[in-house]
Amino acid sequence: MISDSEFKAAQDHQNAERVSHLENVRADLLDSVNKVEAQIEELQTARPQAKQAIKAPIADPAAAKETCSFSA
């Protein structure tokens, strides 16, 4: 049988390992969130240009037709 102090020491060690693991998981998740937020910012910055490109008239309708047509 193990003493109370040995049991507590083992439990403290196990808890420390769990905390370390959870801190690593948290850091990974925060990194992912930061990457997604950066992508969102890039997309929001590009959005007005994309909207303008959609609204802009096509300079050469024949050229646009060639790029959009499907070959049968």
Jmol script that loads the backbone (N, CA, C; Angstrom):
load data "model"
ATOM      1  N   MET A   1       0.840  -1.173   0.000  1.00  0.00           N
ATOM      2  CA  MET A   1       0.000   0.000   0.000  1.00  0.00           C
ATOM      3  C   MET A   1       0.895   1.250   0.000  1.00  0.00           C
ATOM      4  N   ILE A   2       0.463   2.260  -0.746  1.00  0.00           N
ATOM      5  CA  ILE A   2       1.255   3.486  -0.807  1.00  0.00           C
ATOM      6  C   ILE A   2       0.745   4.495   0.224  1.00  0.00           C
ATOM      7  N   SER A   3       1.664   5.322   0.672  1.00  0.00           N
ATOM      8  CA  SER A   3       1.291   6.316   1.683  1.00  0.00           C
ATOM      9  C   SER A   3       0.497   7.446   1.036  1.00  0.00           C
ATOM     10  N   ASP A   4      -0.154   8.211   1.881  1.00  0.00           N
ATOM     11  CA  ASP A   4      -0.936   9.349   1.389  1.00  0.00           C
ATOM     12  C   ASP A   4      -0.052  10.346   0.650  1.00  0.00           C
ATOM     13  N   SER A   5       1.148  10.569   1.166  1.00  0.00           N
ATOM     14  CA  SER A   5       2.047  11.538   0.527  1.00  0.00           C
ATOM     15  C   SER A   5       2.499  11.035  -0.844  1.00  0.00           C
ATOM     16  N   GLU A   6       2.745   9.732  -0.967  1.00  0.00           N
ATOM     17  CA  GLU A   6       3.124   9.169  -2.274  1.00  0.00           C
ATOM     18  C   GLU A   6       1.960   9.267  -3.260  1.00  0.00           C
ATOM     19  N   PHE A   7       0.757   8.973  -2.770  1.00  0.00           N
ATOM     20  CA  PHE A   7      -0.428   9.075  -3.619  1.00  0.00           C
ATOM     21  C   PHE A   7      -0.631  10.511  -4.082  1.00  0.00           C
ATOM     22  N   LYS A   8      -0.492  11.464  -3.143  1.00  0.00           N
ATOM     23  CA  LYS A   8      -0.664  12.872  -3.491  1.00  0.00           C
ATOM     24  C   LYS A   8       0.407  13.313  -4.485  1.00  0.00           C
ATOM     25  N   ALA A   9       1.629  12.865  -4.310  1.00  0.00           N
ATOM     26  CA  ALA A   9       2.710  13.224  -5.230  1.00  0.00           C
ATOM     27  C   ALA A   9       2.423  12.676  -6.625  1.00  0.00           C
ATOM     28  N   ALA A  10       1.955  11.439  -6.702  1.00  0.00           N
ATOM     29  CA  ALA A  10       1.619  10.843  -7.999  1.00  0.00           C
ATOM     30  C   ALA A  10       0.450  11.586  -8.637  1.00  0.00           C
ATOM     31  N   GLN A  11      -0.530  11.935  -7.840  1.00  0.00           N
ATOM     32  CA  GLN A  11      -1.688  12.665  -8.346  1.00  0.00           C
ATOM     33  C   GLN A  11      -1.278  14.062  -8.828  1.00  0.00           C
ATOM     34  N   ASP A  12      -0.410  14.734  -8.076  1.00  0.00           N
ATOM     35  CA  ASP A  12       0.085  16.053  -8.481  1.00  0.00           C
ATOM     36  C   ASP A  12       0.856  15.965  -9.796  1.00  0.00           C
ATOM     37  N   HIS A  13       1.653  14.914  -9.926  1.00  0.00           N
ATOM     38  CA  HIS A  13       2.416  14.718 -11.169  1.00  0.00           C
ATOM     39  C   HIS A  13       1.467  14.500 -12.351  1.00  0.00           C
ATOM     40  N   GLN A  14       0.468  13.664 -12.154  1.00  0.00           N
ATOM     41  CA  GLN A  14      -0.503  13.400 -13.215  1.00  0.00           C
ATOM     42  C   GLN A  14      -1.265  14.678 -13.577  1.00  0.00           C
ATOM     43  N   ASN A  15      -1.646  15.452 -12.588  1.00  0.00           N
ATOM     44  CA  ASN A  15      -2.343  16.713 -12.846  1.00  0.00           C
ATOM     45  C   ASN A  15      -1.448  17.688 -13.606  1.00  0.00           C
ATOM     46  N   ALA A  16      -0.166  17.735 -13.255  1.00  0.00           N
ATOM     47  CA  ALA A  16       0.771  18.621 -13.948  1.00  0.00           C
ATOM     48  C   ALA A  16       0.897  18.220 -15.417  1.00  0.00           C
ATOM     49  N   GLU A  17       0.923  16.918 -15.686  1.00  0.00           N
ATOM     50  CA  GLU A  17       0.978  16.446 -17.076  1.00  0.00           C
ATOM     51  C   GLU A  17      -0.283  16.841 -17.834  1.00  0.00           C
ATOM     52  N   ARG A  18      -1.428  16.713 -17.201  1.00  0.00           N
ATOM     53  CA  ARG A  18      -2.693  17.097 -17.839  1.00  0.00           C
ATOM     54  C   ARG A  18      -2.721  18.598 -18.141  1.00  0.00           C
ATOM     55  N   VAL A  19      -2.286  19.394 -17.176  1.00  0.00           N
ATOM     56  CA  VAL A  19      -2.256  20.847 -17.370  1.00  0.00           C
ATOM     57  C   VAL A  19      -1.334  21.196 -18.530  1.00  0.00           C
ATOM     58  N   SER A  20      -0.169  20.571 -18.572  1.00  0.00           N
ATOM     59  CA  SER A  20       0.779  20.825 -19.659  1.00  0.00           C
ATOM     60  C   SER A  20       0.165  20.474 -21.008  1.00  0.00           C
ATOM     61  N   HIS A  21      -0.499  19.332 -21.069  1.00  0.00           N
ATOM     62  CA  HIS A  21      -1.149  18.912 -22.316  1.00  0.00           C
ATOM     63  C   HIS A  21      -2.233  19.912 -22.721  1.00  0.00           C
ATOM     64  N   LEU A  22      -3.051  20.316 -21.769  1.00  0.00           N
ATOM     65  CA  LEU A  22      -4.129  21.262 -22.071  1.00  0.00           C
ATOM     66  C   LEU A  22      -3.581  22.619 -22.500  1.00  0.00           C
ATOM     67  N   GLU A  23      -2.473  23.043 -21.909  1.00  0.00           N
ATOM     68  CA  GLU A  23      -1.850  24.304 -22.327  1.00  0.00           C
ATOM     69  C   GLU A  23      -1.352  24.212 -23.768  1.00  0.00           C
ATOM     70  N   ASN A  24      -0.799  23.053 -24.140  1.00  0.00           N
ATOM     71  CA  ASN A  24      -0.351  22.853 -25.526  1.00  0.00           C
ATOM     72  C   ASN A  24      -1.528  22.865 -26.492  1.00  0.00           C
ATOM     73  N   VAL A  25      -2.614  22.210 -26.114  1.00  0.00           N
ATOM     74  CA  VAL A  25      -3.816  22.195 -26.955  1.00  0.00           C
ATOM     75  C   VAL A  25      -4.354  23.613 -27.100  1.00  0.00           C
ATOM     76  N   ARG A  26      -4.390  24.349 -26.012  1.00  0.00           N
ATOM     77  CA  ARG A  26      -4.865  25.736 -26.034  1.00  0.00           C
ATOM     78  C   ARG A  26      -4.006  26.586 -26.967  1.00  0.00           C
ATOM     79  N   ALA A  27      -2.695  26.424 -26.888  1.00  0.00           N
ATOM     80  CA  ALA A  27      -1.792  27.193 -27.751  1.00  0.00           C
ATOM     81  C   ALA A  27      -2.038  26.858 -29.219  1.00  0.00           C
ATOM     82  N   ASP A  28      -2.237  25.575 -29.524  1.00  0.00           N
ATOM     83  CA  ASP A  28      -2.522  25.169 -30.904  1.00  0.00           C
ATOM     84  C   ASP A  28      -3.837  25.772 -31.393  1.00  0.00           C
ATOM     85  N   LEU A  29      -4.851  25.748 -30.544  1.00  0.00           N
ATOM     86  CA  LEU A  29      -6.148  26.305 -30.926  1.00  0.00           C
ATOM     87  C   LEU A  29      -6.068  27.817 -31.126  1.00  0.00           C
ATOM     88  N   LEU A  30      -5.350  28.499 -30.259  1.00  0.00           N
ATOM     89  CA  LEU A  30      -5.188  29.947 -30.417  1.00  0.00           C
ATOM     90  C   LEU A  30      -4.446  30.274 -31.708  1.00  0.00           C
ATOM     91  N   ASP A  31      -3.456  29.457 -32.050  1.00  0.00           N
ATOM     92  CA  ASP A  31      -2.729  29.654 -33.305  1.00  0.00           C
ATOM     93  C   ASP A  31      -3.679  29.490 -34.487  1.00  0.00           C
ATOM     94  N   SER A  32      -4.529  28.478 -34.434  1.00  0.00           N
ATOM     95  CA  SER A  32      -5.502  28.265 -35.509  1.00  0.00           C
ATOM     96  C   SER A  32      -6.476  29.432 -35.603  1.00  0.00           C
ATOM     97  N   VAL A  33      -6.942  29.916 -34.468  1.00  0.00           N
ATOM     98  CA  VAL A  33      -7.865  31.055 -34.457  1.00  0.00           C
ATOM     99  C   VAL A  33      -7.188  32.283 -35.062  1.00  0.00           C
ATOM    100  N   ASN A  34      -5.936  32.518 -34.696  1.00  0.00           N
ATOM    101  CA  ASN A  34      -5.210  33.669 -35.241  1.00  0.00           C
ATOM    102  C   ASN A  34      -5.054  33.565 -36.752  1.00  0.00           C
ATOM    103  N   LYS A  35      -4.791  32.358 -37.254  1.00  0.00           N
ATOM    104  CA  LYS A  35      -4.662  32.166 -38.703  1.00  0.00           C
ATOM    105  C   LYS A  35      -5.993  32.426 -39.408  1.00  0.00           C
ATOM    106  N   VAL A  36      -7.077  31.927 -38.840  1.00  0.00           N
ATOM    107  CA  VAL A  36      -8.400  32.139 -39.437  1.00  0.00           C
ATOM    108  C   VAL A  36      -8.764  33.622 -39.407  1.00  0.00           C
ATOM    109  N   GLU A  37      -8.465  34.297 -38.311  1.00  0.00           N
ATOM    110  CA  GLU A  37      -8.754  35.732 -38.231  1.00  0.00           C
ATOM    111  C   GLU A  37      -7.955  36.510 -39.271  1.00  0.00           C
ATOM    112  N   ALA A  38      -6.709  36.111 -39.512  1.00  0.00           N
ATOM    113  CA  ALA A  38      -5.894  36.769 -40.539  1.00  0.00           C
ATOM    114  C   ALA A  38      -6.490  36.538 -41.922  1.00  0.00           C
ATOM    115  N   GLN A  39      -6.968  35.315 -42.177  1.00  0.00           N
ATOM    116  CA  GLN A  39      -7.605  35.018 -43.464  1.00  0.00           C
ATOM    117  C   GLN A  39      -8.883  35.834 -43.632  1.00  0.00           C
ATOM    118  N   ILE A  40      -9.664  35.956 -42.576  1.00  0.00           N
ATOM    119  CA  ILE A  40     -10.895  36.747 -42.635  1.00  0.00           C
ATOM    120  C   ILE A  40     -10.562  38.198 -42.962  1.00  0.00           C
ATOM    121  N   GLU A  41      -9.536  38.729 -42.325  1.00  0.00           N
ATOM    122  CA  GLU A  41      -9.141  40.116 -42.579  1.00  0.00           C
ATOM    123  C   GLU A  41      -8.715  40.300 -44.040  1.00  0.00           C
ATOM    124  N   GLU A  42      -7.957  39.334 -44.574  1.00  0.00           N
ATOM    125  CA  GLU A  42      -7.547  39.410 -45.978  1.00  0.00           C
ATOM    126  C   GLU A  42      -8.759  39.380 -46.904  1.00  0.00           C
ATOM    127  N   LEU A  43      -9.704  38.502 -46.604  1.00  0.00           N
ATOM    128  CA  LEU A  43     -10.897  38.398 -47.442  1.00  0.00           C
ATOM    129  C   LEU A  43     -11.748  39.656 -47.351  1.00  0.00           C
ATOM    130  N   GLN A  44     -11.887  40.206 -46.163  1.00  0.00           N
ATOM    131  CA  GLN A  44     -12.671  41.430 -46.012  1.00  0.00           C
ATOM    132  C   GLN A  44     -12.010  42.593 -46.740  1.00  0.00           C
ATOM    133  N   THR A  45     -10.687  42.618 -46.742  1.00  0.00           N
ATOM    134  CA  THR A  45      -9.962  43.668 -47.452  1.00  0.00           C
ATOM    135  C   THR A  45     -10.165  43.534 -48.957  1.00  0.00           C
ATOM    136  N   ALA A  46     -10.192  42.301 -49.451  1.00  0.00           N
ATOM    137  CA  ALA A  46     -10.334  42.062 -50.888  1.00  0.00           C
ATOM    138  C   ALA A  46     -11.784  42.135 -51.355  1.00  0.00           C
ATOM    139  N   ARG A  47     -12.724  42.089 -50.441  1.00  0.00           N
ATOM    140  CA  ARG A  47     -14.144  42.039 -50.799  1.00  0.00           C
ATOM    141  C   ARG A  47     -14.605  43.221 -51.647  1.00  0.00           C
ATOM    142  N   PRO A  48     -14.284  44.461 -51.298  1.00  0.00           N
ATOM    143  CA  PRO A  48     -14.743  45.579 -52.144  1.00  0.00           C
ATOM    144  C   PRO A  48     -14.227  45.474 -53.584  1.00  0.00           C
ATOM    145  N   GLN A  49     -12.989  45.044 -53.746  1.00  0.00           N
ATOM    146  CA  GLN A  49     -12.443  44.882 -55.097  1.00  0.00           C
ATOM    147  C   GLN A  49     -13.184  43.781 -55.848  1.00  0.00           C
ATOM    148  N   ALA A  50     -13.501  42.704 -55.158  1.00  0.00           N
ATOM    149  CA  ALA A  50     -14.221  41.609 -55.803  1.00  0.00           C
ATOM    150  C   ALA A  50     -15.618  42.057 -56.213  1.00  0.00           C
ATOM    151  N   LYS A  51     -16.285  42.807 -55.351  1.00  0.00           N
ATOM    152  CA  LYS A  51     -17.618  43.317 -55.693  1.00  0.00           C
ATOM    153  C   LYS A  51     -17.537  44.240 -56.899  1.00  0.00           C
ATOM    154  N   GLN A  52     -16.511  45.084 -56.928  1.00  0.00           N
ATOM    155  CA  GLN A  52     -16.338  46.011 -58.043  1.00  0.00           C
ATOM    156  C   GLN A  52     -16.074  45.237 -59.331  1.00  0.00           C
ATOM    157  N   ALA A  53     -15.290  44.174 -59.252  1.00  0.00           N
ATOM    158  CA  ALA A  53     -14.989  43.371 -60.436  1.00  0.00           C
ATOM    159  C   ALA A  53     -16.250  42.707 -60.971  1.00  0.00           C
ATOM    160  N   ILE A  54     -17.142  42.308 -60.086  1.00  0.00           N
ATOM    161  CA  ILE A  54     -18.391  41.674 -60.513  1.00  0.00           C
ATOM    162  C   ILE A  54     -19.287  42.694 -61.209  1.00  0.00           C
ATOM    163  N   LYS A  55     -19.306  43.919 -60.684  1.00  0.00           N
ATOM    164  CA  LYS A  55     -20.167  44.960 -61.242  1.00  0.00           C
ATOM    165  C   LYS A  55     -19.600  45.571 -62.518  1.00  0.00           C
ATOM    166  N   ALA A  56     -18.292  45.480 -62.707  1.00  0.00           N
ATOM    167  CA  ALA A  56     -17.649  46.137 -63.854  1.00  0.00           C
ATOM    168  C   ALA A  56     -18.116  45.501 -65.158  1.00  0.00           C
ATOM    169  N   PRO A  57     -18.402  46.331 -66.160  1.00  0.00           N
ATOM    170  CA  PRO A  57     -18.797  45.777 -67.461  1.00  0.00           C
ATOM    171  C   PRO A  57     -17.606  45.093 -68.130  1.00  0.00           C
ATOM    172  N   ILE A  58     -17.909  44.113 -68.923  1.00  0.00           N
ATOM    173  CA  ILE A  58     -16.869  43.380 -69.641  1.00  0.00           C
ATOM    174  C   ILE A  58     -16.470  44.196 -70.858  1.00  0.00           C
ATOM    175  N   ALA A  59     -15.160  44.436 -71.002  1.00  0.00           N
ATOM    176  CA  ALA A  59     -14.662  45.274 -72.096  1.00  0.00           C
ATOM    177  C   ALA A  59     -14.893  44.609 -73.447  1.00  0.00           C
ATOM    178  N   ASP A  60     -14.666  43.312 -73.535  1.00  0.00           N
ATOM    179  CA  ASP A  60     -14.814  42.594 -74.802  1.00  0.00           C
ATOM    180  C   ASP A  60     -15.745  41.406 -74.579  1.00  0.00           C
ATOM    181  N   PRO A  61     -17.049  41.557 -74.835  1.00  0.00           N
ATOM    182  CA  PRO A  61     -18.005  40.470 -74.588  1.00  0.00           C
ATOM    183  C   PRO A  61     -17.659  39.189 -75.333  1.00  0.00           C
ATOM    184  N   ALA A  62     -17.081  39.280 -76.529  1.00  0.00           N
ATOM    185  CA  ALA A  62     -16.726  38.081 -77.292  1.00  0.00           C
ATOM    186  C   ALA A  62     -15.648  37.287 -76.563  1.00  0.00           C
ATOM    187  N   ALA A  63     -14.667  37.963 -75.998  1.00  0.00           N
ATOM    188  CA  ALA A  63     -13.598  37.282 -75.269  1.00  0.00           C
ATOM    189  C   ALA A  63     -14.158  36.612 -74.015  1.00  0.00           C
ATOM    190  N   ALA A  64     -15.067  37.273 -73.347  1.00  0.00           N
ATOM    191  CA  ALA A  64     -15.679  36.701 -72.157  1.00  0.00           C
ATOM    192  C   ALA A  64     -16.506  35.478 -72.510  1.00  0.00           C
ATOM    193  N   LYS A  65     -17.176  35.525 -73.645  1.00  0.00           N
ATOM    194  CA  LYS A  65     -18.004  34.405 -74.084  1.00  0.00           C
ATOM    195  C   LYS A  65     -17.139  33.176 -74.340  1.00  0.00           C
ATOM    196  N   GLU A  66     -15.957  33.385 -74.929  1.00  0.00           N
ATOM    197  CA  GLU A  66     -15.050  32.272 -75.212  1.00  0.00           C
ATOM    198  C   GLU A  66     -14.560  31.622 -73.926  1.00  0.00           C
ATOM    199  N   THR A  67     -14.268  32.404 -72.915  1.00  0.00           N
ATOM    200  CA  THR A  67     -13.745  31.841 -71.675  1.00  0.00           C
ATOM    201  C   THR A  67     -14.832  31.173 -70.849  1.00  0.00           C
ATOM    202  N   CYS A  68     -16.091  31.561 -71.047  1.00  0.00           N
ATOM    203  CA  CYS A  68     -17.187  31.014 -70.253  1.00  0.00           C
ATOM    204  C   CYS A  68     -17.920  29.871 -70.943  1.00  0.00           C
ATOM    205  N   SER A  69     -17.712  29.684 -72.243  1.00  0.00           N
ATOM    206  CA  SER A  69     -18.471  28.653 -72.958  1.00  0.00           C
ATOM    207  C   SER A  69     -17.910  27.272 -72.652  1.00  0.00           C
ATOM    208  N   PHE A  70     -18.798  26.300 -72.707  1.00  0.00           N
ATOM    209  CA  PHE A  70     -18.415  24.921 -72.467  1.00  0.00           C
ATOM    210  C   PHE A  70     -18.296  24.200 -73.800  1.00  0.00           C
ATOM    211  N   SER A  71     -17.283  23.357 -73.919  1.00  0.00           N
ATOM    212  CA  SER A  71     -17.121  22.569 -75.144  1.00  0.00           C
ATOM    213  C   SER A  71     -17.969  21.325 -75.038  1.00  0.00           C
ATOM    214  N   ALA A  72     -18.692  21.026 -76.095  1.00  0.00           N
ATOM    215  CA  ALA A  72     -19.569  19.861 -76.064  1.00  0.00           C
ATOM    216  C   ALA A  72     -18.919  18.679 -76.720  1.00  0.00           C
TER     217      ALA A  72
END
end "model"
wireframe off; spacefill off
backbone 0.3
color backbone group
